[in-house]
Amino acid sequence: MLDSNQRIDGFEPTIVGYFCNWCTYAAADVAGSSRLQYPHNIRPIRVMCSGSVDPLYILRALFSGADAVLVSGCRPGDCHYVSGNYKERRRMVVLKTIMDTLGLESDRIWLRWIAASDVPKFAATMNEVTEEVKKLGPNPIGRAWSV
C-alpha cells in the first residue's frame, strides 16, 4: 500500500469485474444506457452466477496484472440459482484469509451485492472501488509475475 505522499500520478487501475448475468450485469447495462458516470477502469466479465467464480479466476486475474478484482451478484436470498451468492461469500472469506496469511494484499479483492434495480448503487460502487484501488497503487503481484 502506498503512503499518501507516495501516490503515483496518473495511475489508472485495471479492475476485472465478474458480474452476475441476472443482477449486476443488468444494472451495468442500464447504467450505461442511462449514461450514468462511472470510471472506465472496470473490465466486466459476465458470469451466470457469482457462485460460479472460482477463486482461481480471481488469482489468475491478479497474477496477470489486474490491480483488483470485483465479484458482484444478486443480494443474498435473491440468487437465481438459490444459494450461489452464499457459496461465493464463503469462498471470498477463505481466499482473503489465505491472501492475508501469505502477505498478499487482500484489499484488492472486492465482493458486492448489486441487484438489477440498484443502478445508482452500481455506479457508486464502481467509483468507490476505483478510488480505493488508486490509493493502493499498482498491483505488485501482477508486476512480479508478468515479467
HELIX and SHEET records of a PDB file:
HELIX    1   1 SER A    4  GLN A    6  5                                   3    
HELIX    2   2 THR A   24  SER A   33  1                                  10    
HELIX    3   3 SER A   50  SER A   52  5                                   3    
HELIX    4   4 PRO A   55  PHE A   63  1                                   9    
HELIX    5   5 GLY A   84  THR A  101  1                                  18    
HELIX    6   6 SER A  106  ARG A  108  5                                   3    
HELIX    7   7 VAL A  119  LEU A  136  1                                  18    
HELIX    8   8 PRO A  140  TRP A  145  1                                   6    
SHEET    1   A 4 ILE A  42  VAL A  47  0                                        
SHEET    2   A 4 ILE A  15  CYS A  20  1                                        
SHEET    3   A 4 ALA A  68  GLY A  73  1                                        
SHEET    4   A 4 ILE A 109  TRP A 113  1                                        
END                                                                             
